[in-house]
Amino acid sequence: MLSKKKACVLAAVLVVVASACSSSKHASSTSATSATTTAGSSPSSGGTTITIGVLTDATGLAASGNQTSIMGARAGGVVAAKDGIKLKFVEADTQSSPTGALTAAQKLVDQDHVSAVIAVSALAFGGASFLTKEGIPVVGAAEDSTEWVTSPNMFGVFGDNNSTKVSTTLGLFFKMEGVTNLGSVGYGISPQSAASAKGTALSAQAEGIKIGYLNANFPFGSTNVQPDALAMKSAGVNGFTAPVDPNTGFAFVSALRQLGVPPKVALLPTGYGGDLTQAGPGAIQSGQGVYFYISFEPVEMHTAATEEFQQALNAVGVTSDPTYAEYEGYAAVAMLIQALKTTGANPSHSALINALNGIQSYDALGLLGSHSFAPGAHLSVPGSPGNCVYVTKLSGSSFDLVPGADPVCGTPLPNLTA
């Protein structure tokens, strides 16, 4: 097992599939678990316990990236308790389908009567229309579709992550590491994954890097990568990136190595930290020398924010490496804490939305480093406030910070759209 000093991943498995959403209310058989974190009363809590729903992919294809979000939320509850805010978390499983996401959202509202929803799901869009119609405040990971940009009740913890927007950030990183010919792959079934693959290619091109291979229509979850790997070899690529799940990403890295063309830089947004251990027994070996990027401070930076995060995780029984979903669940509670400090006891849904809109400077309890943003502004940024990401490289069983990429920050390219 990796040590507790490792970092976690920014981006979850992006599994977006088309489906119509119904706003009708029905009882749900969706599984749910709950945990309550309590502390003394304060003006914000009034001694009452506030129920928060956690909408996540606990089972199914997207579970490997998101199922641990509940633990991150509970860790956030530990911090909330220090401010006298008592939170109860009720989990609802999307079962990795849009219809499951709708059913889970209906359960949280109709049966659990939640004050707010934390969404860490690649299928959150399935329940988004219902939650918006019901006026439920939603905070979480803007990883699935465009509802985070368009819905006034939804607030992303690292911005709206509009992957159609392009910045120089990743292009600058590839250039810094000596990449001259890039291969980029994304899932065709996922608008976010496909747009991210295209956007990274555009970012690299803006920095003078050749795009030798681009496939934004790769089959979701597939490890049949040989044809694409052969095409990349033929194209002479020496850099590779793929906003896909860990198994697909590592399969590409292994295939390129077996073909005798190991990429100078393989950069992935998934499979980092605790998520690496969930990707299978050979994942650590496959991940050697692979670079990973996240929007939040990696825990090996040992800042006050990362130390508080790890201590809170330990308090709820998490002693392994932080996962992407744990970062997101924790960051979502951080946003709610800021809002609940201003609402008084038992806030209405509209009062909580107004409070979220009123936040002028959110930094995820310091995990965004020197950057912050106003959640109500619904920023259309490609991934992170300031267009910055932190990059680490797996060496042995350690994730090492990459000099010059802690973080690497770019600028928007407003004339380009993925």
Secondary structure, DSSP 4 states (H G I P E B T S, - for coil): ---TT----S-----------------------EEEE-----TTTTTPEEEEEEEE--SSTTHHHHTTHHHHHHHHHHHHHHTT-EEEEEEEE-TTSHHHHHHHHHHHHHTS--SEEEEE-TTTHHHHHHHHHTT--EEE---S-THHHH-TTEEETT----TTEEESHHHHHHHHTT--EEEEEEETT-HHHHHHHHHHHHHHHHTT-EEEEEEEEEPTT----HHHHHHHHHHT--EEE--S-HHHHHHHHHHHHHTT---SEEEESSS-THHHHTT-TTHHHHTTT-EEEESSPPGGG--HHHHHHHHHHHHTT--SPPPHHHHHHHHHHHHHHHHHTTT-SS--HHHHHHHHHH---B-TTTTTTT--B-GGG----SSSGGGEEEEEEEETTEEEEPTT-TTEE--EEEEEE-
